[in-house]
Amino acid sequence: MTRKGFDALLVGHFAVDRIVSGGETRAASGGGVYYGAMALARLGYRVAVATRVCERDFFRLDEMRAEGIAVFATKASETSGMENRYLTPDQDKRQCVPLGFAGPFREGEIPSLRAKVILVVPILAGELDLPLLSVLAARAPIALDAQGFVRFAEGKAVVFHDWPDKAAGLALVRTLKVDDTEAAILTGEEDPREAAAALAAYGPSEVVLTRKEGVLVHAEGTVYEAPFTPRRLVGRTGRGDTCFSAYVTRRLRADPDEAVRYAAAVTSLKMEVHGPFVGNDASVLARLKEA
């Protein structure tokens, strides 16, 4: 695998989350590296992860290794995590309370391996800075989740602020992921199409915007959309991470129209179960035939 290289390298904090929904509370692995890498491995991609985690939680990384994911973990003083409190039965409204932060990445903690794309998927601001992002952009095309640059932990609250290095940072990015809240923070635009176009003007050739209804992609001036169609909704956490990773890797061999529909199908299947996506390419194609 290492001789051939990887389809994707995901960089970000692994999380141990607490999910509060429907009167029940449970602990769960999380973070963009977890939800994204697990989905990609099950879809048949060659995947590597660079993360930071407390040593006592290293055993949690074995779940990814069991899927064939190459995991490069740096020991941190604590593990990142969020308490996600879902306030409505449709799980669209939630409160996030920070539980920990594993600290900033250093350049030497991210392996110099061959990857077709690097997905930068932080949980909170402070994981990666602009100089490190520039180093990674010199290695491979960058797909970046804006969450980790606009979402800040302030005491027991999670708050959103504009990204001070937005212009310089987005100029390094090929594919940008935002949700509707993050898009509005970065652009001041409430309309998703206008916000995606405004973000593309900073440099990304493609902008992936997720929201309750589904996913919108602005690619080279054209907008593509696909709805989320879960048959039941029990796995809201990780929705955006799954959608983004599925879209970026499908784009390695398909056009934006096919990739956005494929990513929406993967995400819909993921939302029908707790935890990460559990299907495969065949189950995604079967769902697409039903649309």
C-alpha positions in Angstrom: 0.0 0.0 0.0 2.7 2.5 0.9 4.6 1.6 -2.3 1.6 2.5 -4.4 0.7 5.5 -2.2 -2.7 6.4 -0.8 -5.8 7.8 -2.3 -6.3 10.1 0.7 -4.5 11.3 3.8 -6.8 12.7 6.4 -5.3 15.2 9.0 -7.2 16.2 12.1 -7.9 15.3 15.7 -9.6 12.0 16.5 -12.3 12.6 19.1 -14.1 10.8 21.9 -17.5 12.4 21.8 -20.6 12.3 24.1 -23.9 12.0 22.2 -27.0 13.2 24.0 -30.2 12.4 22.1 -33.7 11.3 22.9 -33.0 11.1 26.6 -30.0 8.8 26.1 -26.3 9.5 26.5 -23.5 7.4 24.9 -19.8 7.8 24.2 -18.7 7.5 20.6 -15.5 7.8 18.6 -15.6 10.9 16.3 -13.9 13.6 14.4 -13.5 14.1 10.6 -10.6 11.7 10.5 -12.7 8.9 12.0 -16.0 9.4 10.1 -14.2 10.2 6.8 -11.5 7.5 6.9 -14.0 4.7 8.0 -16.3 5.6 5.1 -13.5 5.7 2.5 -12.0 2.4 3.6 -15.3 0.7 3.3 -15.8 2.2 -0.1 -12.5 0.7 -1.2 -10.0 3.5 -1.0 -6.5 3.4 0.3 -6.5 5.7 3.3 -4.1 7.1 5.9 -4.8 9.2 9.0 -2.5 11.6 10.9 -3.9 12.5 14.3 -3.2 13.5 17.9 -4.7 11.6 20.8 -4.1 10.9 24.5 -2.2 7.6 25.0 -5.1 6.2 27.1 -7.3 6.4 24.1 -4.8 4.8 21.6 -6.9 1.6 21.7 -9.7 3.4 20.1 -7.7 3.8 16.9 -7.7 0.0 16.4 -11.1 0.2 14.9 -9.7 2.2 12.0 -6.7 -0.1 11.7 -9.0 -3.1 11.4 -10.5 -1.5 8.3 -7.0 -1.3 6.7 -6.4 2.4 7.5 -2.8 3.4 8.1 -2.9 5.4 11.4 -0.1 7.8 12.4 -0.9 9.0 15.9 1.0 11.5 18.1 0.7 11.3 21.8 -1.2 14.3 23.3 -1.9 15.3 26.9 -5.7 14.9 26.3 -8.0 13.7 23.6 -10.3 16.1 21.7 -14.0 15.6 22.0 -17.5 17.2 21.9 -20.7 16.7 23.8 -23.3 16.9 21.0 -26.8 17.6 22.5 -29.5 17.1 19.9 -32.5 19.3 20.7 -35.1 18.1 18.1 -36.2 14.7 16.9 -34.9 15.4 13.4 -31.4 16.0 14.9 -31.0 19.2 12.9 -30.5 21.5 16.0 -27.7 20.7 18.4 -25.6 22.2 21.1 -21.9 21.5 21.2 -19.9 21.5 24.4 -16.1 21.0 24.2 -14.7 18.2 26.2 -11.0 18.4 25.4 -8.4 19.5 22.9 -5.4 17.5 21.8 -3.2 20.5 20.8 -1.7 21.8 17.6 0.0 19.7 15.0 3.6 20.1 14.2 5.0 19.4 10.7 7.0 16.3 11.8 3.8 14.7 13.0 2.3 14.4 9.6 4.0 11.7 7.5 5.5 12.5 4.1 3.7 9.9 2.1 2.2 9.9 -1.4 -1.4 10.8 -1.5 -3.7 11.9 -4.3 -5.4 14.4 -2.0 -4.9 15.6 1.6 -8.1 16.2 3.6 -7.6 18.7 6.3 -10.5 18.0 8.7 -9.9 19.7 12.1 -12.6 19.7 14.8 -11.7 23.1 16.3 -9.6 26.1 15.4 -6.0 25.8 16.6 -5.2 22.3 15.2 -3.4 23.6 12.1 -2.0 27.0 11.3 -1.4 28.7 8.0 2.3 27.8 7.7 1.6 24.1 8.2 -1.3 24.3 5.7 1.1 25.8 3.2 3.6 22.9 3.7 0.8 20.4 3.1 -0.4 22.2 0.0 3.1 21.8 -1.5 2.7 18.0 -1.1 -0.7 17.3 -2.6 -4.0 19.0 -3.5 -5.8 20.2 -0.3 -9.4 19.5 0.5 -10.2 21.6 3.7 -13.1 21.6 6.1 -13.6 25.2 7.2 -15.0 24.0 10.5 -11.5 23.8 12.0 -10.8 27.4 11.2 -14.0 29.2 12.2 -15.2 27.0 15.2 -13.6 28.0 18.6 -13.8 26.6 22.1 -14.4 29.4 24.6 -14.8 27.9 28.0 -17.8 25.6 27.9 -19.1 27.0 24.7 -18.4 26.6 21.0 -18.5 29.9 19.1 -17.9 30.9 15.5 -15.6 33.6 14.2 -14.4 34.6 10.8 -11.0 33.1 9.8 -8.4 35.9 10.1 -6.2 34.2 7.5 -9.1 33.4 5.2 -7.7 35.0 2.0 -4.3 33.4 2.3 -5.6 30.1 3.5 -8.3 29.6 0.9 -5.8 30.4 -1.8 -4.1 27.1 -0.9 -7.3 25.0 -1.1 -8.6 23.1 -4.1 -11.9 21.8 -2.5 -13.5 23.7 0.4 -16.2 22.2 2.7 -18.6 24.4 4.7 -22.1 24.0 6.2 -24.6 26.8 5.9 -23.6 28.4 9.2 -19.9 28.4 8.4 -20.6 29.8 4.9 -22.5 32.7 6.4 -19.7 33.4 8.9 -17.1 33.5 6.2 -19.0 35.5 3.6 -21.9 37.3 5.3 -24.2 35.6 2.7 -27.2 33.7 3.9 -28.1 32.3 0.5 -26.1 29.1 -0.1 -25.5 29.6 -3.8 -24.3 33.2 -3.2 -22.1 32.1 -0.3 -20.5 29.2 -2.3 -19.8 31.6 -5.2 -18.2 34.1 -2.8 -16.0 31.4 -1.3 -14.9 30.2 -4.7 -13.7 33.7 -5.5 -11.0 33.3 -2.8 -9.4 30.4 -4.9 -11.0 27.0 -4.3 -12.0 25.5 -7.6 -14.9 23.6 -5.8 -16.9 24.5 -2.7 -19.0 21.7 -1.0 -21.8 23.1 1.2 -23.9 20.8 3.4 -27.2 21.6 5.0 -30.2 19.8 6.3 -31.7 19.2 2.9 -28.6 17.9 1.2 -25.4 19.0 -0.4 -24.6 21.8 -2.9 -21.4 22.0 -4.9 -20.1 25.0 -6.7 -17.6 23.7 -9.2 -16.0 26.0 -11.8 -19.0 28.3 -11.9 -21.6 25.6 -12.1 -23.9 24.5 -9.2 -24.8 20.9 -8.6 -27.1 19.6 -5.9 -28.3 16.4 -4.4 -30.7 15.7 -1.5 -30.1 13.6 1.6 -32.7 10.8 1.7 -32.2 8.7 4.9 -35.0 6.3 5.6 -34.6 6.9 9.3 -32.4 9.5 11.1 -30.3 8.2 14.0 -26.8 9.1 13.0 -26.6 12.9 12.5 -23.1 13.2 14.0 -20.5 12.8 11.2 -22.8 13.8 8.4 -20.6 16.5 7.0 -17.4 14.6 7.4 -18.8 11.6 5.6 -20.3 13.7 2.8 -17.1 15.7 2.2 -14.7 12.7 2.2 -17.1 10.8 -0.2 -17.3 13.7 -2.6 -13.6 14.5 -2.7 -12.5 10.9 -3.4 -15.3 10.2 -5.9 -14.0 13.3 -7.8 -10.8 11.5 -8.4 -12.6 9.5 -11.1 -15.9 11.2 -11.7 -17.4 14.6 -12.7 -19.0 16.9 -10.1 -22.5 15.9 -11.0 -21.9 12.2 -10.4 -19.7 12.9 -7.3 -22.3 15.0 -5.6 -25.0 12.4 -6.1 -22.7 9.7 -4.9 -21.7 11.6 -1.8 -25.4 12.3 -0.9 -26.2 8.6 -1.2 -23.3 7.6 1.0 -24.3 10.3 3.6 -28.0 9.2 3.5 -26.9 5.6 4.3 -24.6 6.8 7.0 -27.4 8.7 8.8 -29.5 5.6 9.0 -27.1 4.1 11.6 -25.2 5.2 14.7 -21.5 5.7 14.1 -19.7 5.7 10.7 -20.9 4.5 7.3 -21.2 0.7 7.3 -22.0 0.0 3.6 -19.9 -0.4 0.5 -19.7 0.8 -3.1 -22.4 -1.7 -4.1 -24.9 -0.5 -1.5 -24.3 3.1 -2.6 -24.9 2.3 -6.2 -28.1 0.4 -5.2 -29.4 3.5 -3.4 -28.6 5.7 -6.4 -30.7 3.4 -8.6 -33.6 3.9 -6.3 -33.5 7.7 -6.7 
